[in-house]
Amino acid sequence: MHHDLKATANAFAALIAVIYVICAALVLIARDGLMAFTGNWVHGIDMKALPYTSPTAGGLVVGFVTATVAAWLATYLFAWFYNYFAKQK
């Protein structure tokens, strides 16, 4: 199966953008619940014990852009490598 590089990267970057917005919203409106939930992802580390600084609008924008761009680049490369190795069969 051949993956269209840009379509695959676009789809995953869009997914990460949606996840980022949901996560940012949860930090702003339900931080304690989010920290308890994500503590399960990091093997029980008490995320609420970490120092907290309220997110700024600029920080949220930078985080959104860099997370989305990093996801796009990583997925583009993943699809490229997938196509490369799929041809080696």
C-alpha positions in Angstrom: 0.0 0.0 0.0 1.4 3.4 -1.0 0.7 6.3 1.3 0.2 9.8 -0.1 2.7 11.7 1.9 1.0 15.0 2.1 -2.5 13.6 2.8 -1.2 11.4 5.5 0.8 14.2 7.1 -2.2 16.6 6.8 -4.5 14.1 8.5 -2.3 13.5 11.4 -1.4 17.2 11.9 -5.1 18.0 11.9 -5.7 15.3 14.5 -2.9 16.7 16.7 -4.3 20.2 16.3 -7.7 19.0 17.6 -6.1 17.1 20.5 -4.0 20.2 21.4 -7.1 22.4 21.5 -9.0 19.9 23.7 -6.0 19.6 26.0 -5.5 23.3 26.3 -9.2 23.8 27.1 -9.0 21.1 29.8 -6.0 22.8 31.3 -7.9 26.1 31.5 -11.2 24.7 32.8 -10.5 21.4 34.5 -6.8 21.2 35.4 -7.0 18.9 38.4 -9.0 16.3 36.4 -6.7 16.5 33.5 -3.6 16.1 35.8 -5.2 13.1 37.5 -6.0 11.5 34.1 -2.5 12.2 32.5 -0.9 10.8 35.7 -2.0 7.4 34.5 -0.1 7.8 31.3 3.2 8.4 33.1 3.0 5.4 35.4 1.4 7.2 38.4 3.5 10.3 38.6 1.6 12.9 40.6 1.3 15.5 37.9 -0.4 17.9 40.3 2.8 18.0 42.3 4.6 19.7 39.5 4.9 23.5 39.5 2.1 25.2 37.7 2.2 28.4 35.6 -1.0 29.5 34.0 -0.8 29.3 30.2 -0.6 32.5 28.2 -2.3 33.2 24.9 1.1 33.5 23.2 2.3 30.3 24.8 -0.8 28.4 23.7 -0.4 29.7 20.1 3.3 28.8 20.0 2.4 25.3 21.4 -0.4 24.8 18.9 1.8 25.8 15.9 4.9 23.8 17.0 2.9 20.7 17.9 1.0 20.8 14.6 4.1 21.4 12.5 6.1 18.7 14.4 3.3 16.2 13.9 3.1 17.1 10.2 6.9 16.7 9.7 7.1 13.5 11.7 4.2 11.9 9.8 5.5 13.0 6.4 8.8 11.3 7.2 7.0 8.2 8.6 4.9 7.9 5.4 8.1 8.4 3.3 9.9 5.7 5.1 6.9 3.5 5.0 6.7 3.9 1.2 10.5 3.3 0.9 10.4 0.1 2.9 7.2 -1.2 1.3 9.0 -1.0 -2.1 11.8 -3.2 -0.8 9.7 -6.3 -0.6 
